[in-house]
Amino acid sequence: MENEKKSYLQKLADKITEFDRKIDEVKKQGSEAASVMKEDYGKLTEELKGKKAEAEQKLNQLKSVSSESLDEIKKGVGQAVDDISQAITNVKAKLKEKK
């Protein structure tokens, strides 16, 4: 059970690293946009950073729970990861619309 927890924690840490990369991509695209739209992109990337911070907080909470509690907490963490993924998808769609 402890190996399952370690594996899950590593998977989440990898996801958070991936989110950092995607947020950086969005920031780059936003910085290349017209100056009128840059403020919108700045707000969107700040929102993404906030969601990523929430996921990191949940990951840190997971590190301190027992392996037996892991299944219960996975649901909340999974929702946070899904929220970030959806937010990134939405931001990328907005970037495409405004080009």
Secondary structure by P-SEA (a helix, b strand, c coil): caaaaaaaaaaaaaaaaaaaaaaaaaaaaaaaccccaaaaaaaaaaaaaaaaaaaaaaaaaaaaccccccccaaaaaaaaaaaaaaaaaaaaaaaaaac
